[in-house]
Amino acid sequence: MIEVRNSPGLDARLGSEELQQLLKHGFIPMAEFYLLVTQDIGFLWDDTESLASAGKPRLTFPMHEIIRRYIESSQLDQQCS
């Protein structure tokens, strides 16, 4: 499951709380992974134990490099049009 949020300042603790709420309401009972992406940071839970407990994400990564590449690519596309 992938979720994209416009939540500046989201940290791993708040990301885990988001996952806990989804689990509590049965939204991801069979998911193999949960990827939460914001404009600043991304979090990945991809093992049974971390998903079931909504614990610490296995991977946390900054989004600035990904967004920068997307913007540069978009600008190139506009210049070529």
Secondary structure as UniProt FT lines:
FT   STRAND          2..4
FT   TURN            8..9
FT   HELIX           12..24
FT   TURN            25..26
FT   TURN            29..30
FT   STRAND          34..37
FT   STRAND          41..45
FT   HELIX           48..53
FT   STRAND          59..62
FT   HELIX           64..80
//
